Amino acid sequence: MSPPTHQASIVYKATGNLRVMQIVLGHAKIEITVRYLGVDLEVTLTLAEGADV
């Protein structure tokens, strides 16, 4: 079962890791996770650029 949107948003804000949230929520596409969390895509891309993978 996926966590409620509010809890997922709290975890995303704490971690800043959209990929982890995608996995936790069970979304096949990252775009679904972005829409689900109501995340600003530009902010997300900026955070992703600074991440070591």
MMTF fields as JSON, N, C-alpha, C and O atoms, coordinates in Angstrom:
{
  "mmtfVersion": "1.0.0",
  "mmtfProducer": "UNKNOWN",
  "numBonds": 211,
  "numAtoms": 212,
  "numGroups": 53,
  "numChains": 1,
  "numModels": 1,
  "chainsPerModel": [1],
  "groupsPerChain": [53],
  "chainIdList": ["A"],
  "bondAtomList": [4, 2, 8, 6, 12, 10, 16, 14, 20, 18, 24, 22, 28, 26, 32, 30, 36, 34, 40, 38, 44, 42, 48, 46, 52, 50, 56, 54, 60, 58, 64, 62, 68, 66, 72, 70, 76, 74, 80, 78, 84, 82, 88, 86, 92, 90, 96, 94, 100, 98, 104, 102, 108, 106, 112, 110, 116, 114, 120, 118, 124, 122, 128, 126, 132, 130, 136, 134, 140, 138, 144, 142, 148, 146, 152, 150, 156, 154, 160, 158, 164, 162, 168, 166, 172, 170, 176, 174, 180, 178, 184, 182, 188, 186, 192, 190, 196, 194, 200, 198, 204, 202, 208, 206],
  "bondOrderList": [1, 1, 1, 1, 1, 1, 1, 1, 1, 1, 1, 1, 1, 1, 1, 1, 1, 1, 1, 1, 1, 1, 1, 1, 1, 1, 1, 1, 1, 1, 1, 1, 1, 1, 1, 1, 1, 1, 1, 1, 1, 1, 1, 1, 1, 1, 1, 1, 1, 1, 1, 1],
  "groupList": [{"groupName": "MET", "atomNameList": ["N", "CA", "C", "O"], "elementList": ["N", "C", "C", "O"], "formalChargeList": [0, 0, 0, 0], "bondAtomList": [1, 0, 2, 1, 3, 2], "bondOrderList": [1, 1, 2], "singleLetterCode": "M", "chemCompType": "L-PEPTIDE LINKING"}, {"groupName": "SER", "atomNameList": ["N", "CA", "C", "O"], "elementList": ["N", "C", "C", "O"], "formalChargeList": [0, 0, 0, 0], "bondAtomList": [1, 0, 2, 1, 3, 2], "bondOrderList": [1, 1, 2], "singleLetterCode": "S", "chemCompType": "L-PEPTIDE LINKING"}, {"groupName": "PRO", "atomNameList": ["N", "CA", "C", "O"], "elementList": ["N", "C", "C", "O"], "formalChargeList": [0, 0, 0, 0], "bondAtomList": [1, 0, 2, 1, 3, 2], "bondOrderList": [1, 1, 2], "singleLetterCode": "P", "chemCompType": "L-PEPTIDE LINKING"}, {"groupName": "THR", "atomNameList": ["N", "CA", "C", "O"], "elementList": ["N", "C", "C", "O"], "formalChargeList": [0, 0, 0, 0], "bondAtomList": [1, 0, 2, 1, 3, 2], "bondOrderList": [1, 1, 2], "singleLetterCode": "T", "chemCompType": "L-PEPTIDE LINKING"}, {"groupName": "HIS", "atomNameList": ["N", "CA", "C", "O"], "elementList": ["N", "C", "C", "O"], "formalChargeList": [0, 0, 0, 0], "bondAtomList": [1, 0, 2, 1, 3, 2], "bondOrderList": [1, 1, 2], "singleLetterCode": "H", "chemCompType": "L-PEPTIDE LINKING"}, {"groupName": "GLN", "atomNameList": ["N", "CA", "C", "O"], "elementList": ["N", "C", "C", "O"], "formalChargeList": [0, 0, 0, 0], "bondAtomList": [1, 0, 2, 1, 3, 2], "bondOrderList": [1, 1, 2], "singleLetterCode": "Q", "chemCompType": "L-PEPTIDE LINKING"}, {"groupName": "ALA", "atomNameList": ["N", "CA", "C", "O"], "elementList": ["N", "C", "C", "O"], "formalChargeList": [0, 0, 0, 0], "bondAtomList": [1, 0, 2, 1, 3, 2], "bondOrderList": [1, 1, 2], "singleLetterCode": "A", "chemCompType": "L-PEPTIDE LINKING"}, {"groupName": "ILE", "atomNameList": ["N", "CA", "C", "O"], "elementList": ["N", "C", "C", "O"], "formalChargeList": [0, 0, 0, 0], "bondAtomList": [1, 0, 2, 1, 3, 2], "bondOrderList": [1, 1, 2], "singleLetterCode": "I", "chemCompType": "L-PEPTIDE LINKING"}, {"groupName": "VAL", "atomNameList": ["N", "CA", "C", "O"], "elementList": ["N", "C", "C", "O"], "formalChargeList": [0, 0, 0, 0], "bondAtomList": [1, 0, 2, 1, 3, 2], "bondOrderList": [1, 1, 2], "singleLetterCode": "V", "chemCompType": "L-PEPTIDE LINKING"}, {"groupName": "TYR", "atomNameList": ["N", "CA", "C", "O"], "elementList": ["N", "C", "C", "O"], "formalChargeList": [0, 0, 0, 0], "bondAtomList": [1, 0, 2, 1, 3, 2], "bondOrderList": [1, 1, 2], "singleLetterCode": "Y", "chemCompType": "L-PEPTIDE LINKING"}, {"groupName": "LYS", "atomNameList": ["N", "CA", "C", "O"], "elementList": ["N", "C", "C", "O"], "formalChargeList": [0, 0, 0, 0], "bondAtomList": [1, 0, 2, 1, 3, 2], "bondOrderList": [1, 1, 2], "singleLetterCode": "K", "chemCompType": "L-PEPTIDE LINKING"}, {"groupName": "GLY", "atomNameList": ["N", "CA", "C", "O"], "elementList": ["N", "C", "C", "O"], "formalChargeList": [0, 0, 0, 0], "bondAtomList": [1, 0, 2, 1, 3, 2], "bondOrderList": [1, 1, 2], "singleLetterCode": "G", "chemCompType": "PEPTIDE LINKING"}, {"groupName": "ASN", "atomNameList": ["N", "CA", "C", "O"], "elementList": ["N", "C", "C", "O"], "formalChargeList": [0, 0, 0, 0], "bondAtomList": [1, 0, 2, 1, 3, 2], "bondOrderList": [1, 1, 2], "singleLetterCode": "N", "chemCompType": "L-PEPTIDE LINKING"}, {"groupName": "LEU", "atomNameList": ["N", "CA", "C", "O"], "elementList": ["N", "C", "C", "O"], "formalChargeList": [0, 0, 0, 0], "bondAtomList": [1, 0, 2, 1, 3, 2], "bondOrderList": [1, 1, 2], "singleLetterCode": "L", "chemCompType": "L-PEPTIDE LINKING"}, {"groupName": "ARG", "atomNameList": ["N", "CA", "C", "O"], "elementList": ["N", "C", "C", "O"], "formalChargeList": [0, 0, 0, 0], "bondAtomList": [1, 0, 2, 1, 3, 2], "bondOrderList": [1, 1, 2], "singleLetterCode": "R", "chemCompType": "L-PEPTIDE LINKING"}, {"groupName": "GLU", "atomNameList": ["N", "CA", "C", "O"], "elementList": ["N", "C", "C", "O"], "formalChargeList": [0, 0, 0, 0], "bondAtomList": [1, 0, 2, 1, 3, 2], "bondOrderList": [1, 1, 2], "singleLetterCode": "E", "chemCompType": "L-PEPTIDE LINKING"}, {"groupName": "ASP", "atomNameList": ["N", "CA", "C", "O"], "elementList": ["N", "C", "C", "O"], "formalChargeList": [0, 0, 0, 0], "bondAtomList": [1, 0, 2, 1, 3, 2], "bondOrderList": [1, 1, 2], "singleLetterCode": "D", "chemCompType": "L-PEPTIDE LINKING"}],
  "groupTypeList": [0, 1, 2, 2, 3, 4, 5, 6, 1, 7, 8, 9, 10, 6, 3, 11, 12, 13, 14, 8, 0, 5, 7, 8, 13, 11, 4, 6, 10, 7, 15, 7, 3, 8, 14, 9, 13, 11, 8, 16, 13, 15, 8, 3, 13, 3, 13, 6, 15, 11, 6, 16, 8],
  "groupIdList": [1, 2, 3, 4, 5, 6, 7, 8, 9, 10, 11, 12, 13, 14, 15, 16, 17, 18, 19, 20, 21, 22, 23, 24, 25, 26, 27, 28, 29, 30, 31, 32, 33, 34, 35, 36, 37, 38, 39, 40, 41, 42, 43, 44, 45, 46, 47, 48, 49, 50, 51, 52, 53],
  "secStructList": [7, 7, 7, 7, 2, 2, 2, 2, 2, 2, 2, 2, 2, 2, 2, 7, 7, 2, 2, 2, 2, 2, 2, 2, 2, 6, 7, 1, 1, 2, 2, 2, 2, 2, 2, 2, 2, 6, 7, 7, 2, 2, 2, 2, 2, 2, 2, 2, 2, 6, 7, 7, 7],
  "xCoordList": [0.845, 0.0, 0.889, 1.863, 0.555, 1.33, 1.002, -0.137, 2.023, 1.758, 0.863, 0.874, 0.096, -0.724, 0.146, 1.318, -0.444, 0.297, 1.015, 2.175, 0.359, 0.963, 2.241, 3.267, 2.185, 3.371, 4.466, 5.644, 4.08, 5.066, 5.732, 6.936, 4.96, 5.518, 6.511, 7.544, 6.209, 7.116, 8.436, 9.512, 8.343, 9.559, 10.35, 11.575, 9.673, 10.379, 11.096, 12.252, 10.413, 11.037, 12.246, 13.22, 12.188, 13.302, 14.487, 15.637, 14.215, 15.301, 15.708, 16.879, 14.75, 15.029, 15.329, 15.853, 14.995, 15.321, 14.054, 13.313, 13.835, 12.628, 12.641, 11.59, 13.792, 13.891, 13.491, 12.792, 13.924, 13.528, 12.02, 11.383, 11.45, 10.011, 9.286, 8.241, 9.83, 9.23, 9.169, 8.151, 10.255, 10.31, 9.345, 8.593, 9.367, 8.495, 7.024, 6.226, 6.673, 5.282, 4.889, 3.705, 5.87, 5.578, 5.189, 4.462, 5.66, 5.33, 6.287, 7.497, 5.749, 6.566, 7.341, 8.461, 6.741, 7.373, 7.601, 6.76, 8.747, 9.094, 8.105, 7.856, 7.542, 6.575, 5.343, 4.763, 4.951, 3.796, 4.11, 3.266, 5.32, 5.738, 5.776, 5.331, 6.308, 6.369, 4.962, 4.725, 4.036, 2.651, 1.992, 1.296, 2.214, 1.607, 2.032, 1.221, 3.314, 3.837, 3.613, 3.781, 3.238, 3.048, 4.365, 4.434, 5.4, 6.747, 6.986, 6.524, 7.701, 8.109, 9.228, 10.275, 9.03, 9.988, 11.333, 12.367, 11.359, 12.634, 13.438, 14.654, 12.774, 13.445, 14.0, 15.126, 13.209, 13.621, 14.85, 15.786, 14.861, 16.006, 17.254, 18.355, 17.098, 18.227, 18.809, 20.028, 17.949, 18.416, 19.106, 20.125, 18.555, 19.113, 20.498, 21.361, 20.713, 22.011, 23.131, 24.274, 22.797, 23.79, 23.97, 24.823, 23.186, 23.237, 24.293, 24.435, 25.021, 25.963, 25.228, 24.631, 25.288, 24.602, 25.613, 25.252],
  "yCoordList": [-1.179, 0.0, 1.241, 1.31, 2.215, 3.45, 4.373, 4.414, 5.131, 6.079, 7.214, 7.529, 7.826, 8.974, 10.101, 10.226, 10.913, 11.998, 12.879, 13.232, 13.241, 14.133, 13.525, 14.201, 12.276, 11.615, 11.488, 11.688, 11.16, 11.054, 12.404, 12.467, 13.477, 14.815, 15.165, 15.778, 14.787, 15.044, 14.3, 14.863, 13.05, 12.254, 12.844, 12.942, 13.241, 13.835, 15.117, 15.33, 15.966, 17.222, 16.969, 17.719, 15.924, 15.595, 15.017, 15.284, 14.227, 13.549, 14.266, 14.245, 14.898, 15.537, 14.529, 14.887, 13.258, 12.201, 11.696, 10.875, 12.209, 11.864, 10.408, 9.768, 9.883, 8.485, 7.525, 6.543, 7.8, 6.964, 7.012, 5.987, 8.199, 8.328, 7.554, 6.954, 7.564, 6.803, 5.322, 4.664, 4.81, 3.397, 3.109, 2.135, 3.949, 3.744, 3.769, 2.969, 4.685, 4.816, 3.793, 3.62, 3.121, 2.092, 2.639, 1.984, 3.832, 4.434, 3.945, 3.885, 3.596, 3.128, 4.28, 4.093, 5.461, 6.62, 7.728, 7.982, 8.383, 9.473, 10.63, 11.358, 10.8, 11.868, 11.705, 12.692, 10.473, 10.21, 10.65, 11.246, 10.359, 10.734, 12.25, 12.795, 12.928, 14.395, 14.968, 15.877, 14.445, 14.929, 14.606, 15.444, 13.389, 12.927, 13.804, 14.158, 14.148, 14.945, 16.443, 17.224, 16.845, 18.269, 19.019, 20.163, 18.36, 18.916, 19.808, 19.508, 20.894, 21.764, 21.059, 20.778, 20.772, 19.998, 20.702, 20.034, 22.015, 22.738, 22.591, 22.406, 22.67, 22.486, 21.071, 20.863, 20.109, 18.711, 18.49, 17.811, 19.05, 18.886, 19.546, 19.014, 20.681, 21.359, 20.491, 20.362, 19.892, 19.006, 17.776, 17.326, 17.24, 16.033, 16.294, 15.417, 17.469, 17.798, 17.766, 17.443, 18.1, 18.131, 16.795, 16.675, 15.795, 14.502, 13.594, 13.53, 12.903, 11.887, 10.557, 10.075, 9.979, 8.703, 7.662, 6.507],
  "zCoordList": [0.0, 0.0, 0.0, 0.749, -0.837, -0.928, 0.233, 0.699, 0.709, 1.784, 1.287, 0.097, 2.174, 1.766, 1.221, 1.575, 0.358, -0.286, 0.721, 0.508, 1.806, 2.796, 3.371, 3.453, 3.763, 4.316, 3.266, 3.562, 2.05, 0.973, 0.728, 0.482, 0.793, 0.601, 1.7, 1.432, 2.915, 4.043, 3.837, 4.033, 3.446, 3.209, 2.056, 2.136, 0.981, -0.159, 0.253, -0.111, 1.008, 1.441, 2.334, 2.288, 3.14, 4.039, 3.284, 3.632, 2.254, 1.535, 0.261, -0.12, -0.398, -1.676, -2.774, -3.829, -2.522, -3.474, -4.159, -3.619, -5.354, -6.092, -6.544, -6.58, -6.882, -7.317, -6.2, -6.448, -4.983, -3.844, -3.677, -3.434, -3.807, -3.664, -4.761, -4.51, -5.967, -7.06, -6.697, -6.91, -6.153, -5.77, -4.623, -4.669, -3.604, -2.44, -2.845, -2.356, -3.734, -4.152, -5.212, -5.502, -5.786, -6.781, -8.136, -8.884, -8.466, -9.748, -10.826, -10.607, -11.984, -13.105, -13.748, -14.222, -13.761, -14.409, -13.396, -12.534, -13.51, -12.596, -12.741, -11.78, -13.941, -14.174, -13.292, -12.84, -13.05, -12.182, -10.762, -10.092, -10.301, -8.952, -8.808, -7.797, -9.82, -9.806, -9.689, -8.892, -10.472, -10.442, -9.1, -8.529, -8.601, -7.341, -6.171, -5.315, -6.149, -5.037, -5.237, -4.301, -6.439, -6.712, -6.67, -6.22, -7.142, -7.095, -8.308, -9.409, -8.101, -9.2, -9.95, -9.367, -11.22, -12.0, -12.098, -12.058, -12.225, -12.312, -11.026, -11.072, -9.894, -8.601, -8.514, -8.062, -8.944, -8.913, -9.776, -9.355, -10.969, -11.863, -11.286, -11.427, -10.649, -10.009, -8.9, -8.792, -8.074, -7.021, -7.603, -7.081, -8.674, -9.289, -9.874, -9.836, -10.404, -10.991, -9.951, -10.272, -8.714, -7.654, -6.948, -6.068, -7.316, -6.638, -7.254, -8.475, -6.41, -6.872, -6.978, -6.016, -8.169, -8.381, -8.782, -9.011]
}
